[in-house]
Amino acid sequence: MDFHPRAKARTVDFGTILLTIFSPLFTAPTFSIFRELLTAWVLCPARRTVTGMMRGGGLVQKRTHAAYHRLARAASWSLDEFWDLTADLLIRLFAPEGPFDLLLDDTLFHRRGRHIEGAGIFRDAVRSTASSVVYDRGLNLLVLALRVKAPWGGEPLALPLAVHLHRKGGTTLPDLGARAIRRLAERFPARPFHLIADGAYAPLAGCELPRTEVTSRIRRDAALDDFPSPRRAGQMGRPRKKGDRLPSLTSWVTRTRKGWEKAVVDRRGRLEKRFLLSREVLWYHVCGVRPIRVVASRDPTGHEKDDFLFTTDLTLSPGAVVSHYHGRWPIEDTLRSSKQSLGGEEPQTWRGKGPERAASLAFGLYSLVWVWYLQTQGPSPVLPKLPWYPRKVRPSFVDAVSALRGELWREEVSAKCGEEPRLHEITQPLVEALSLTR
């Protein structure tokens, strides 16, 4: 399945994608269950419980419900290998050569109940504010995604290629992120990465990740140092690793009048003007002697507060640093759509590997839906013409999953009803209605 962003649209069967990619992961009977359940997940018009997907996908008479429940809970397959195969697919299609960008973030899948394996009480980033922190019970999931430029322009896509469960009192989220990147580096030994994450993952810049540059937000009170001055001839003692302590970032931008530059940066696919100030420093407590570039970004209109970013890639211009960091926003859309449009929190699994596997399948399905859509629609997808949205030119994930759902229902109806023209006039409105169900 060769993909090119400017290729013409063509027909690609969703089941064929699953068959060609994931069949080595399962035995033949288990793969049939896997394929049926993921297809039913797309078709399901109601809550994505396992029994709900069986009813929505027409699987009630096919097998016992225990077979589908067992797929996530206890079937013999490896989640790490599932993500390895997903990463192989995504990188082969969308980043076949050269460096590529990775996005990293965590999210809370709300799952209440004391007996859900791996669940705990964690901060809910969506409901929390600067003045109030909200906690809730659920699965704390770390998501590593590949940033893909959509052929129709605008905001890029973030396609998950690894998910890890963070357990209370277990490996920290930054350490899980480092583990995921090292595994990816082992699988792609010749490829450089650029990791983009929010400030919670800034410590990854000091983890010596293989062939990985890091761009993130830096805290305003970060202890930054100048570079050590050159040693004098004959000077005794151990060479200094860092120079004098620098003022805080807030003081730096307040006192600096010269050196600001005007730049146009890319923020979520839109070009905006910013005033930028940058310098190379040492963040010794985090990155050791590895130099970083700190960039202060100021809104010319004064509506937004000054933002402080950093990167370990010293070849990037200040404007590129800001554009890179704001390019992390697609992963927020991925987290939202996996919950709201795919019902990733809804499968009722409690024991064993079930909760983590079910959540991972939701993120994997998100990537597979976009793979199918990009393969079939090409650079100019046909969007529904709606009177209340006449200028829409770029598809959302809802459009992608609706298109796939409509295609699957069309195949199902055609297989059972035939292709008579008059019958098509009757079934087509039904297929369109089914494609728009949740």
C-alpha positions in Angstrom: 0.0 0.0 0.0 2.1 2.8 -1.3 0.8 6.3 -0.3 1.6 9.6 -1.8 -0.1 12.8 -0.6 -0.8 13.8 -4.2 -1.9 10.4 -5.4 -5.4 10.1 -6.9 -8.1 8.6 -4.7 -8.6 4.9 -5.1 -10.6 2.1 -3.5 -8.9 0.4 -0.5 -10.8 -2.1 1.6 -10.6 -1.5 5.3 -10.5 -5.2 6.0 -7.6 -5.5 3.6 -5.6 -2.9 5.6 -6.2 -5.0 8.8 -5.3 -8.2 7.0 -2.1 -7.1 5.4 -0.8 -5.4 8.6 -1.9 -7.3 11.6 -2.5 -10.9 10.6 1.0 -12.0 11.8 0.1 -10.8 15.3 -2.7 -13.3 15.8 -3.7 -16.9 15.2 -6.2 -17.3 12.4 -9.2 -17.6 14.7 -8.1 -14.7 16.9 -7.5 -12.5 13.8 -11.0 -13.1 12.6 -12.3 -11.9 15.9 -10.0 -8.9 15.9 -11.0 -7.9 12.3 -14.7 -8.3 13.1 -14.6 -6.3 16.3 -12.6 -3.3 14.9 -15.0 -3.2 11.9 -18.0 -3.3 14.3 -16.3 -0.5 16.3 -16.6 1.8 13.3 -20.2 0.7 12.5 -21.6 0.9 16.0 -24.2 3.7 16.3 -24.4 3.5 20.1 -22.0 3.2 23.1 -18.9 1.2 22.2 -19.3 -1.5 24.8 -18.3 -4.9 23.4 -21.9 -6.1 23.4 -23.0 -2.7 21.8 -20.4 -3.2 19.1 -21.7 -6.7 18.5 -25.2 -5.4 18.0 -24.2 -2.5 15.9 -21.9 -4.6 13.7 -24.2 -7.5 13.2 -22.1 -10.0 15.2 -24.7 -11.2 17.7 -25.4 -14.4 15.7 -21.8 -14.9 14.6 -20.0 -15.8 17.9 -20.6 -15.9 21.6 -19.9 -12.5 23.3 -17.2 -14.2 25.5 -15.0 -14.5 22.4 -15.0 -10.8 21.8 -14.6 -9.9 25.5 -11.6 -12.3 25.6 -9.8 -10.6 22.7 -8.9 -7.6 25.0 -8.8 -9.4 28.3 -6.8 -12.6 27.8 -6.2 -13.5 24.2 -2.6 -14.3 23.3 -1.2 -11.3 21.5 1.4 -8.6 22.3 0.4 -5.0 22.6 4.0 -3.9 22.0 4.0 -5.9 18.7 0.7 -4.3 17.8 2.2 -0.9 18.1 5.4 -2.0 16.3 3.3 -3.0 13.3 1.3 0.2 13.5 4.5 2.3 13.5 5.9 0.3 10.5 2.7 1.2 8.6 2.6 4.8 9.5 6.2 5.6 8.9 6.4 3.6 5.7 3.4 5.6 4.3 3.9 9.1 5.7 7.6 9.4 6.6 9.5 6.9 4.4 12.9 8.8 4.6 14.6 11.5 6.6 13.8 12.9 10.0 10.2 12.9 11.3 8.3 14.7 14.1 6.9 12.9 17.1 4.2 14.3 19.4 3.9 13.2 23.1 1.2 13.8 25.6 -0.9 12.0 28.2 -4.6 11.8 28.8 -7.1 10.4 31.3 -9.6 7.8 30.1 -12.4 8.1 32.7 -13.1 4.6 34.1 -14.9 4.5 37.5 -14.9 1.4 39.7 -12.5 0.0 42.2 -11.7 -3.2 40.4 -10.5 -1.8 37.0 -7.0 -3.0 36.4 -4.5 -0.2 36.1 -7.0 2.6 37.0 -6.2 5.3 39.6 -7.0 8.8 40.6 -5.2 11.3 38.4 -5.3 15.0 37.5 -7.9 15.6 34.8 -6.2 18.1 32.4 -9.4 18.9 30.5 -11.4 20.0 33.6 -8.6 21.6 35.5 -7.8 25.3 35.3 -5.0 27.5 36.4 -6.7 28.1 39.7 -8.4 24.8 40.3 -7.1 21.2 39.9 -9.7 18.5 39.3 -9.0 14.8 39.9 -10.8 11.9 38.6 -10.5 8.1 38.4 -9.5 6.4 35.2 -6.6 5.1 33.1 -3.7 7.5 32.7 -2.4 6.9 29.2 0.8 8.2 27.5 0.4 8.6 23.7 3.2 8.9 21.2 2.1 10.1 17.8 3.5 10.7 14.3 2.9 14.2 13.0 1.6 14.0 9.4 1.1 16.9 7.1 -2.4 16.5 5.6 -2.4 16.8 1.7 -5.3 19.4 2.0 -3.2 21.7 4.2 -4.2 23.3 7.4 -3.6 21.7 10.8 -1.5 18.5 10.6 -2.6 15.1 11.8 -1.3 13.2 14.9 -1.5 9.5 14.3 -0.7 7.4 17.4 2.0 4.8 17.0 2.5 3.9 20.7 0.4 4.0 23.9 1.6 3.1 27.4 -0.4 2.8 30.6 0.9 4.8 33.6 0.2 3.1 36.9 0.0 4.9 40.2 3.4 4.7 41.9 4.9 3.1 38.8 7.2 4.4 36.1 6.8 8.1 35.6 5.3 9.6 32.5 8.6 11.1 31.2 10.3 7.7 31.8 7.5 6.0 29.8 8.0 8.5 27.1 11.7 7.8 27.0 11.1 4.1 26.9 8.7 4.5 23.9 11.2 6.6 22.0 14.1 4.2 22.6 11.9 1.3 21.4 11.1 3.3 18.2 14.8 4.2 17.8 15.7 0.5 17.9 13.1 -0.3 15.3 14.3 2.5 13.0 18.0 2.6 13.7 18.9 5.1 10.9 16.2 7.7 11.4 16.5 10.9 13.4 13.5 12.2 15.4 12.2 15.5 16.6 10.1 15.2 19.7 7.6 18.0 20.5 5.8 17.9 23.9 4.5 20.3 26.5 6.5 21.5 29.5 5.8 18.4 31.6 8.1 16.4 29.3 10.9 19.0 29.1 13.2 16.7 31.2 13.4 14.4 28.2 15.9 16.8 26.7 18.4 15.5 29.3 17.7 11.8 28.8 20.2 11.3 26.0 17.5 9.8 23.7 19.1 8.3 20.6 19.1 10.6 17.5 16.4 12.8 19.1 16.0 16.5 19.3 13.5 18.0 21.8 11.3 21.1 21.5 9.1 22.0 24.5 8.0 24.8 26.8 10.4 25.9 29.5 9.3 27.2 32.9 9.7 30.9 33.6 11.9 30.3 36.7 14.2 27.8 35.0 17.8 28.0 36.4 19.7 28.9 33.3 23.5 29.4 33.1 25.8 31.1 30.7 28.6 29.1 28.9 31.9 28.9 30.9 34.5 31.4 29.9 37.6 30.1 28.1 40.4 28.8 30.4 43.5 31.0 30.8 46.9 29.6 29.9 48.3 27.6 32.8 45.0 27.9 34.8 44.8 25.2 37.4 41.8 23.2 38.6 39.0 21.3 37.0 37.4 23.0 33.9 34.1 24.7 34.6 31.1 23.0 33.2 28.8 26.1 33.3 29.2 29.8 33.5 27.4 32.4 35.7 23.8 32.1 36.6 21.6 34.1 34.2 18.6 36.3 35.2 15.1 34.7 35.1 13.4 34.6 31.7 10.9 37.1 32.8 13.6 39.5 33.8 15.5 38.8 30.6 12.6 39.9 28.3 11.7 42.8 30.5 15.2 44.3 30.5 16.0 43.5 26.8 15.1 46.3 24.4 17.3 45.3 21.4 17.5 42.0 19.7 13.8 41.3 19.2 13.0 40.2 15.6 9.7 40.1 13.7 8.6 36.8 12.4 5.7 35.0 10.9 5.0 31.7 12.6 2.8 28.7 11.8 0.2 28.2 14.6 -2.1 25.2 13.8 -1.9 25.8 10.1 -2.4 29.6 10.3 0.3 32.2 9.9 0.6 34.8 12.7 3.0 37.6 13.5 5.2 37.4 16.6 8.1 39.3 18.2 10.9 36.8 19.0 14.0 37.0 21.2 16.4 34.1 21.5 19.8 33.1 22.9 21.8 29.9 23.5 22.2 28.9 27.2 22.9 25.9 29.4 20.0 24.4 31.4 22.5 22.4 33.6 20.0 20.8 36.0 18.1 19.3 33.1 20.4 19.0 30.1 23.8 19.1 31.6 26.4 20.6 29.3 24.2 20.1 26.2 23.3 23.7 25.0 19.8 24.7 24.2 18.2 27.6 22.4 15.6 29.6 24.4 13.0 31.6 22.5 10.7 34.2 24.0 7.6 34.7 21.9 5.5 37.9 22.3 2.1 38.7 20.8 2.3 42.1 19.1 -1.3 42.8 20.0 -0.6 42.1 23.7 -3.6 39.8 24.0 -1.5 36.8 24.9 1.2 36.5 27.6 4.8 36.0 26.7 5.6 32.4 25.9 9.0 30.7 26.6 10.1 27.8 24.5 13.4 25.9 24.1 14.9 23.4 21.7 18.0 21.2 21.6 18.2 21.6 17.8 20.5 24.7 17.5 20.0 24.7 13.7 16.4 25.9 14.1 15.7 29.6 13.7 13.6 31.2 16.5 10.5 31.3 14.2 10.9 27.6 13.4 11.1 26.8 17.1 7.8 28.5 17.7 6.2 26.9 14.7 7.5 23.5 15.8 6.1 23.8 19.3 2.6 25.0 18.2 2.6 22.0 15.8 2.0 19.8 18.8 -1.7 20.8 18.9 -2.9 18.0 16.6 -2.3 15.5 19.4 -4.9 17.3 21.5 -7.4 16.7 18.7 -6.4 13.0 18.6 -7.0 12.6 22.3 -10.4 14.3 22.0 -11.6 12.4 18.9 -10.5 9.0 20.3 -12.8 9.6 23.2 -15.7 11.4 21.7 -15.9 10.1 18.1 -14.6 6.5 18.7 -15.9 6.0 22.3 -12.5 4.9 23.5 -13.5 5.1 27.2 -16.6 3.0 26.7 -15.5 -0.7 26.3 -16.5 -2.4 29.6 -13.3 -4.3 30.5 -12.1 -4.6 34.0 -9.6 -7.4 34.5 -6.2 -8.5 33.2 -4.9 -6.7 30.2 -8.4 -5.7 29.1 -8.5 -2.0 30.1 -5.1 -1.1 28.6 -5.6 -3.2 25.4 -9.1 -1.7 24.8 -7.8 1.8 25.2 -4.9 1.1 22.9 -7.2 -0.4 20.2 -9.1 2.9 20.2 -6.0 4.9 19.5 -4.8 2.3 16.9 -8.2 2.5 15.2 -7.9 6.3 15.0 -4.7 5.9 13.0 -6.2 3.2 10.8 -9.3 5.3 10.0 -7.0 8.1 8.8 -4.9 5.7 6.8 -8.0 4.4 5.0 -9.3 8.0 4.4 -6.0 9.3 3.0 -5.7 6.2 0.8 -9.2 6.6 -0.7 -9.9 10.3 -0.8 -6.6 11.7 -2.0 -5.6 15.4 -1.7 -9.1 16.8 -2.5 -11.7 14.9 -0.5 -15.4 15.3 -1.3 -17.1 16.8 1.7 -20.9 17.0 2.2 -22.4 20.3 1.2 -24.1 21.7 4.2 -26.0 25.1 4.2 -24.7 26.0 7.6 -21.1 25.2 6.7 -20.7 26.3 3.1 -17.0 27.2 3.2 -15.7 24.0 4.8 -12.7 22.8 2.8 -10.8 20.5 5.1 -12.1 17.2 6.6 -12.2 16.5 10.3 -11.9 13.0 11.9 -15.7 12.9 12.1 -15.8 13.3 8.3 -13.2 10.5 8.0 -14.9 8.0 10.2 -18.3 8.8 8.7 -16.9 8.2 5.2 -15.5 4.8 6.3 -18.8 3.9 8.1 -20.8 4.8 5.0 -18.5 2.6 2.9 -18.8 -0.3 5.2 -22.6 0.0 5.4 -22.7 0.3 1.6 -20.8 -2.9 1.2 -23.1 -4.6 3.7 -26.3 -3.5 2.1 -25.1 -4.2 -1.5 -24.0 -7.7 -0.5 -27.5 -8.5 0.8 -29.7 -6.5 -1.5 -27.9 -6.5 -4.8 -27.2 -3.5 -7.2 -30.6 -2.9 -8.8 -30.9 0.8 -9.6 -34.4 1.3 -8.0 -33.2 -0.5 -4.9 -30.2 1.8 -4.7 -32.5 4.8 -4.6 -34.1 3.3 -1.5 -31.0 2.1 0.3 -28.8 5.2 -0.4 -30.6 7.5 2.1 -30.4 4.7 4.7 -26.6 4.3 4.2 -26.1 8.1 4.5 -28.1 8.2 7.7 -26.2 5.2 9.2 -22.9 6.9 8.3 -23.8 9.9 10.4 -24.6 8.0 13.6 -22.3 8.4 16.5 
